[in-house]
């Protein structure tokens, strides 16, 4: 059940990310002055630069989630 929910959330997130605009208000104003094609390139560059930090956060979250239980025989209070 949990695995199915994660897969569904991932698929929905990926389908929405394709349509998302990754620009702040200042970048949007600058991109509008540049034209349509450079604006798409700027948006793609912003999304590309977001991949590394999100992947690191995802990896740390996954490791935290998978290693959440205490090992048997170890005392939590040292």
N, CA, C and O atoms as CSV, one atom per row, in Angstrom:
chain,resi,resn,atom,element,x,y,z
A,1,UNK,N,N,0.826,-1.194,0.000
A,1,UNK,CA,C,0.000,0.000,0.000
A,1,UNK,C,C,0.868,1.255,0.000
A,1,UNK,O,O,0.637,2.186,-0.771
A,2,UNK,N,N,1.875,1.264,0.882
A,2,UNK,CA,C,2.744,2.436,0.986
A,2,UNK,C,C,3.533,2.642,-0.304
A,2,UNK,O,O,3.719,3.772,-0.756
A,3,UNK,N,N,3.993,1.541,-0.889
A,3,UNK,CA,C,4.765,1.629,-2.125
A,3,UNK,C,C,3.906,2.168,-3.274
A,3,UNK,O,O,4.377,2.969,-4.081
A,4,UNK,N,N,2.665,1.733,-3.343
A,4,UNK,CA,C,1.745,2.212,-4.370
A,4,UNK,C,C,1.492,3.706,-4.222
A,4,UNK,O,O,1.449,4.430,-5.217
A,5,UNK,N,N,1.326,4.167,-3.000
A,5,UNK,CA,C,1.103,5.589,-2.749
A,5,UNK,C,C,2.316,6.416,-3.169
A,5,UNK,O,O,2.165,7.495,-3.743
A,6,UNK,N,N,3.507,5.918,-2.888
A,6,UNK,CA,C,4.729,6.631,-3.277
A,6,UNK,C,C,4.842,6.710,-4.796
A,6,UNK,O,O,5.195,7.756,-5.340
A,7,UNK,N,N,4.546,5.617,-5.476
A,7,UNK,CA,C,4.622,5.602,-6.936
A,7,UNK,C,C,3.603,6.563,-7.538
A,7,UNK,O,O,3.922,7.284,-8.484
A,8,UNK,N,N,2.398,6.583,-7.011
A,8,UNK,CA,C,1.369,7.500,-7.510
A,8,UNK,C,C,1.790,8.951,-7.293
A,8,UNK,O,O,1.646,9.774,-8.196
A,9,UNK,N,N,2.307,9.274,-6.114
A,9,UNK,CA,C,2.763,10.638,-5.834
A,9,UNK,C,C,3.904,11.036,-6.762
A,9,UNK,O,O,3.951,12.172,-7.234
A,10,UNK,N,N,4.821,10.114,-7.026
A,10,UNK,CA,C,5.933,10.392,-7.924
A,10,UNK,C,C,5.441,10.661,-9.345
A,10,UNK,O,O,5.902,11.603,-9.990
A,11,UNK,N,N,4.517,9.849,-9.832
A,11,UNK,CA,C,3.985,10.051,-11.180
A,11,UNK,C,C,3.225,11.368,-11.309
A,11,UNK,O,O,3.353,12.065,-12.315
A,12,UNK,N,N,2.439,11.705,-10.297
A,12,UNK,CA,C,1.708,12.978,-10.328
A,12,UNK,C,C,2.693,14.144,-10.288
A,12,UNK,O,O,2.533,15.127,-11.010
A,13,UNK,N,N,3.701,14.026,-9.447
A,13,UNK,CA,C,4.701,15.089,-9.353
A,13,UNK,C,C,5.454,15.297,-10.648
A,13,UNK,O,O,5.718,16.433,-11.040
A,14,UNK,N,N,5.803,14.210,-11.316
A,14,UNK,CA,C,6.508,14.335,-12.588
A,14,UNK,C,C,5.625,14.911,-13.680
A,14,UNK,O,O,6.105,15.668,-14.523
A,15,UNK,N,N,4.353,14.572,-13.682
A,15,UNK,CA,C,3.456,15.112,-14.700
A,15,UNK,C,C,3.206,16.603,-14.485
A,15,UNK,O,O,3.039,17.344,-15.454
A,16,UNK,N,N,3.179,17.049,-13.244
A,16,UNK,CA,C,2.973,18.464,-12.944
A,16,UNK,C,C,4.253,19.254,-13.188
A,16,UNK,O,O,4.196,20.409,-13.610
A,17,UNK,N,N,5.409,18.643,-12.926
A,17,UNK,CA,C,6.686,19.344,-13.079
A,17,UNK,C,C,6.945,19.730,-14.530
A,17,UNK,O,O,7.623,20.723,-14.794
A,18,UNK,N,N,6.421,18.970,-15.456
A,18,UNK,CA,C,6.616,19.287,-16.870
A,18,UNK,C,C,5.960,20.615,-17.230
A,18,UNK,O,O,6.457,21.330,-18.101
A,19,UNK,N,N,4.862,20.952,-16.580
A,19,UNK,CA,C,4.130,22.167,-16.886
A,19,UNK,C,C,4.518,23.332,-15.981
A,19,UNK,O,O,4.062,24.455,-16.196
A,20,UNK,N,N,5.349,23.082,-14.975
A,20,UNK,CA,C,5.661,24.101,-13.977
A,20,UNK,C,C,6.589,25.167,-14.537
A,20,UNK,O,O,7.426,24.896,-15.398
A,21,UNK,N,N,6.429,26.348,-14.046
A,21,UNK,CA,C,7.315,27.459,-14.364
A,21,UNK,C,C,8.197,27.702,-13.148
A,21,UNK,O,O,7.694,27.921,-12.046
A,22,UNK,N,N,9.501,27.664,-13.344
A,22,UNK,CA,C,10.428,27.727,-12.223
A,22,UNK,C,C,11.040,29.121,-12.061
A,22,UNK,O,O,12.175,29.244,-11.602
A,23,UNK,N,N,10.316,30.152,-12.427
A,23,UNK,CA,C,10.881,31.487,-12.386
A,23,UNK,C,C,10.263,32.329,-11.285
A,23,UNK,O,O,9.058,32.286,-11.039
A,24,UNK,N,N,11.132,33.103,-10.625
A,24,UNK,CA,C,10.637,34.085,-9.666
A,24,UNK,C,C,10.141,35.305,-10.457
A,24,UNK,O,O,10.254,35.344,-11.682
A,25,UNK,N,N,9.612,36.264,-9.772
A,25,UNK,CA,C,9.041,37.421,-10.467
A,25,UNK,C,C,10.107,38.230,-11.210
A,25,UNK,O,O,9.834,38.754,-12.290
A,26,UNK,N,N,11.290,38.337,-10.664
A,26,UNK,CA,C,12.356,39.103,-11.331
A,26,UNK,C,C,12.815,38.373,-12.592
A,26,UNK,O,O,13.015,38.993,-13.636
A,27,UNK,N,N,12.981,37.042,-12.489
A,27,UNK,CA,C,13.394,36.260,-13.659
A,27,UNK,C,C,12.319,36.285,-14.743
A,27,UNK,O,O,12.638,36.319,-15.931
A,28,UNK,N,N,11.055,36.269,-14.343
A,28,UNK,CA,C,9.961,36.321,-15.308
A,28,UNK,C,C,9.984,37.631,-16.072
A,28,UNK,O,O,9.812,37.646,-17.291
A,29,UNK,N,N,10.193,38.726,-15.367
A,29,UNK,CA,C,10.232,40.040,-16.021
A,29,UNK,C,C,11.416,40.123,-16.988
A,29,UNK,O,O,11.277,40.648,-18.093
A,30,UNK,N,N,12.567,39.612,-16.582
A,30,UNK,CA,C,13.738,39.607,-17.451
A,30,UNK,C,C,13.496,38.725,-18.667
A,30,UNK,O,O,13.848,39.094,-19.788
A,31,UNK,N,N,12.898,37.562,-18.447
A,31,UNK,CA,C,12.641,36.637,-19.554
A,31,UNK,C,C,11.639,37.223,-20.546
A,31,UNK,O,O,11.759,36.986,-21.748
A,32,UNK,N,N,10.659,37.978,-20.069
A,32,UNK,CA,C,9.696,38.599,-20.969
A,32,UNK,C,C,10.371,39.617,-21.874
A,32,UNK,O,O,9.967,39.793,-23.024
A,33,UNK,N,N,11.388,40.283,-21.367
A,33,UNK,CA,C,12.106,41.268,-22.178
A,33,UNK,C,C,13.001,40.590,-23.217
A,33,UNK,O,O,13.291,41.169,-24.264
A,34,UNK,N,N,13.442,39.342,-22.920
A,34,UNK,CA,C,14.329,38.641,-23.840
A,34,UNK,C,C,13.582,38.051,-25.035
A,34,UNK,O,O,14.118,38.006,-26.142
A,35,UNK,N,N,12.379,37.610,-24.819
A,35,UNK,CA,C,11.609,36.955,-25.871
A,35,UNK,C,C,11.217,35.555,-25.457
A,35,UNK,O,O,11.551,35.102,-24.362
A,36,UNK,N,N,10.498,34.864,-26.348
A,36,UNK,CA,C,9.932,33.547,-26.001
A,36,UNK,C,C,10.999,32.459,-25.908
A,36,UNK,O,O,11.045,31.729,-24.918
A,37,UNK,N,N,11.854,32.338,-26.916
A,37,UNK,CA,C,12.831,31.246,-26.936
A,37,UNK,C,C,13.865,31.375,-25.812
A,37,UNK,O,O,14.129,30.378,-25.139
A,38,UNK,N,N,14.460,32.543,-25.573
A,38,UNK,CA,C,15.381,32.659,-24.438
A,38,UNK,C,C,14.693,32.444,-23.085
A,38,UNK,O,O,15.315,31.960,-22.140
A,39,UNK,N,N,13.411,32.804,-22.998
A,39,UNK,CA,C,12.675,32.595,-21.747
A,39,UNK,C,C,12.519,31.108,-21.463
A,39,UNK,O,O,12.645,30.683,-20.314
A,40,UNK,N,N,12.246,30.309,-22.497
A,40,UNK,CA,C,12.152,28.863,-22.311
A,40,UNK,C,C,13.501,28.290,-21.902
A,40,UNK,O,O,13.569,27.393,-21.063
A,41,UNK,N,N,14.575,28.807,-22.495
A,41,UNK,CA,C,15.920,28.345,-22.134
A,41,UNK,C,C,16.270,28.689,-20.691
A,41,UNK,O,O,16.875,27.884,-19.983
A,42,UNK,N,N,15.884,29.894,-20.255
A,42,UNK,CA,C,16.130,30.310,-18.875
A,42,UNK,C,C,15.352,29.422,-17.908
A,42,UNK,O,O,15.891,29.004,-16.883
A,43,UNK,N,N,14.109,29.137,-18.221
A,43,UNK,CA,C,13.286,28.279,-17.375
A,43,UNK,C,C,13.871,26.860,-17.306
A,43,UNK,O,O,13.908,26.259,-16.232
A,44,UNK,N,N,14.320,26.333,-18.428
A,44,UNK,CA,C,14.928,24.997,-18.442
A,44,UNK,C,C,16.217,24.981,-17.623
A,44,UNK,O,O,16.496,24.006,-16.926
A,45,UNK,N,N,16.998,26.051,-17.704
A,45,UNK,CA,C,18.227,26.138,-16.914
A,45,UNK,C,C,17.951,26.170,-15.425
A,45,UNK,O,O,18.676,25.549,-14.647
A,46,UNK,N,N,16.918,26.882,-15.018
A,46,UNK,CA,C,16.552,26.946,-13.597
A,46,UNK,C,C,16.126,25.571,-13.106
A,46,UNK,O,O,16.523,25.149,-12.019
A,47,UNK,N,N,15.327,24.875,-13.891
A,47,UNK,CA,C,14.897,23.524,-13.502
A,47,UNK,C,C,16.094,22.580,-13.455
A,47,UNK,O,O,16.185,21.751,-12.550
A,48,UNK,N,N,17.001,22.688,-14.403
A,48,UNK,CA,C,18.204,21.856,-14.425
A,48,UNK,C,C,19.047,22.079,-13.167
A,48,UNK,O,O,19.554,21.118,-12.588
A,49,UNK,N,N,19.199,23.318,-12.744
A,49,UNK,CA,C,19.986,23.620,-11.550
A,49,UNK,C,C,19.297,23.180,-10.265
A,49,UNK,O,O,19.959,23.017,-9.240
A,50,UNK,N,N,17.975,22.986,-10.299
A,50,UNK,CA,C,17.247,22.522,-9.112
A,50,UNK,C,C,17.405,21.021,-8.892
A,50,UNK,O,O,17.155,20.539,-7.787
A,51,UNK,N,N,17.808,20.278,-9.902
A,51,UNK,CA,C,17.862,18.821,-9.803
A,51,UNK,C,C,18.854,18.352,-8.745
A,51,UNK,O,O,18.516,17.473,-7.952
A,52,UNK,N,N,20.068,18.904,-8.702
A,52,UNK,CA,C,21.089,18.428,-7.767
A,52,UNK,C,C,20.674,18.611,-6.301
A,52,UNK,O,O,20.742,17.644,-5.542
A,53,UNK,N,N,20.244,19.815,-5.864
A,53,UNK,CA,C,19.838,19.934,-4.456
A,53,UNK,C,C,18.646,19.052,-4.103
A,53,UNK,O,O,18.605,18.486,-3.011
A,54,UNK,N,N,17.682,18.925,-5.000
A,54,UNK,CA,C,16.527,18.081,-4.718
A,54,UNK,C,C,16.917,16.611,-4.650
A,54,UNK,O,O,16.358,15.860,-3.851
A,55,UNK,N,N,17.871,16.193,-5.482
A,55,UNK,CA,C,18.333,14.805,-5.432
A,55,UNK,C,C,19.058,14.527,-4.118
A,55,UNK,O,O,18.891,13.456,-3.534
A,56,UNK,N,N,19.859,15.478,-3.648
A,56,UNK,CA,C,20.562,15.306,-2.377
A,56,UNK,C,C,19.566,15.232,-1.222
A,56,UNK,O,O,19.685,14.373,-0.349
A,57,UNK,N,N,18.592,16.126,-1.220
A,57,UNK,CA,C,17.574,16.118,-0.164
A,57,UNK,C,C,16.788,14.807,-0.206
A,57,UNK,O,O,16.491,14.228,0.839
A,58,UNK,N,N,16.455,14.341,-1.401
A,58,UNK,CA,C,15.738,13.077,-1.541
A,58,UNK,C,C,16.554,11.899,-1.032
A,58,UNK,O,O,16.016,11.008,-0.376
A,59,UNK,N,N,17.852,11.890,-1.332
A,59,UNK,CA,C,18.721,10.807,-0.879
A,59,UNK,C,C,18.842,10.800,0.640
A,59,UNK,O,O,18.740,9.746,1.267
A,60,UNK,N,N,19.057,11.966,1.229
A,60,UNK,CA,C,19.154,12.058,2.687
A,60,UNK,C,C,17.837,11.654,3.336
A,60,UNK,O,O,17.837,10.947,4.343
A,61,UNK,N,N,16.724,12.090,2.777
A,61,UNK,CA,C,15.420,11.710,3.312
A,61,UNK,C,C,15.175,10.214,3.211
A,61,UNK,O,O,14.627,9.602,4.129
A,62,UNK,N,N,15.581,9.633,2.097
A,62,UNK,CA,C,15.418,8.188,1.927
A,62,UNK,C,C,16.261,7.430,2.950
A,62,UNK,O,O,15.776,6.490,3.580
A,63,UNK,N,N,17.522,7.837,3.118
A,63,UNK,CA,C,18.398,7.170,4.094
A,63,UNK,C,C,17.854,7.326,5.509
A,63,UNK,O,O,17.928,6.399,6.316
A,64,UNK,N,N,17.315,8.483,5.800
A,64,UNK,CA,C,16.747,8.734,7.120
A,64,UNK,C,C,15.516,7.847,7.337
A,64,UNK,O,O,15.335,7.263,8.406
A,65,UNK,N,N,14.681,7.759,6.306
A,65,UNK,CA,C,13.464,6.952,6.383
A,65,UNK,C,C,13.804,5.466,6.541
A,65,UNK,O,O,13.199,4.778,7.363
A,66,UNK,N,N,14.763,4.973,5.763
A,66,UNK,CA,C,15.121,3.556,5.800
A,66,UNK,C,C,15.891,3.190,7.063
A,66,UNK,O,O,15.784,2.054,7.525
A,67,UNK,N,N,16.653,4.099,7.631
A,67,UNK,CA,C,17.449,3.802,8.812
A,67,UNK,C,C,16.842,4.360,10.077
A,67,UNK,O,O,17.565,4.619,11.039
A,68,UNK,N,N,15.543,4.552,10.106
A,68,UNK,CA,C,14.866,5.196,11.230
A,68,UNK,C,C,14.827,4.381,12.500
A,68,UNK,O,O,14.775,4.952,13.590
A,69,UNK,N,N,14.849,3.068,12.399
A,69,UNK,CA,C,14.749,2.232,13.591
A,69,UNK,C,C,16.086,2.095,14.292
A,69,UNK,O,O,17.136,2.125,13.650
A,70,UNK,N,N,16.051,1.945,15.607
A,70,UNK,CA,C,17.277,1.734,16.360
A,70,UNK,C,C,17.735,0.296,16.189
A,70,UNK,O,O,16.920,-0.617,16.057
A,71,UNK,N,N,19.035,0.107,16.194
A,71,UNK,CA,C,19.575,-1.246,16.085
A,71,UNK,C,C,19.380,-1.986,17.387
A,71,UNK,O,O,19.504,-1.396,18.460
A,72,UNK,N,N,19.075,-3.276,17.313
A,72,UNK,CA,C,18.888,-4.045,18.548
A,72,UNK,C,C,20.180,-4.110,19.363
A,72,UNK,O,O,21.269,-4.276,18.814
A,73,UNK,N,N,20.041,-3.978,20.657
A,73,UNK,CA,C,21.200,-4.062,21.530
A,73,UNK,C,C,21.883,-2.739,21.785
A,73,UNK,O,O,22.808,-2.676,22.595
A,74,UNK,N,N,21.458,-1.679,21.119
A,74,UNK,CA,C,22.057,-0.374,21.354
A,74,UNK,C,C,21.116,0.458,22.205
A,74,UNK,O,O,19.908,0.500,21.975
A,75,UNK,N,N,21.693,1.111,23.181
A,75,UNK,CA,C,20.912,1.951,24.098
A,75,UNK,C,C,20.803,3.352,23.502
A,75,UNK,O,O,21.804,3.910,23.055
A,76,UNK,N,N,19.624,3.914,23.489
A,76,UNK,CA,C,19.411,5.255,22.948
A,76,UNK,C,C,19.993,6.333,23.855
A,76,UNK,O,O,20.450,7.367,23.367
A,77,UNK,N,N,19.984,6.110,25.158
A,77,UNK,CA,C,20.462,7.103,26.122
A,77,UNK,C,C,21.890,6.773,26.510
A,77,UNK,O,O,22.118,5.838,27.277
A,78,UNK,N,N,22.849,7.518,25.999
A,78,UNK,CA,C,24.263,7.294,26.364
A,78,UNK,C,C,24.759,8.420,27.199
A,78,UNK,O,O,25.920,8.421,27.607
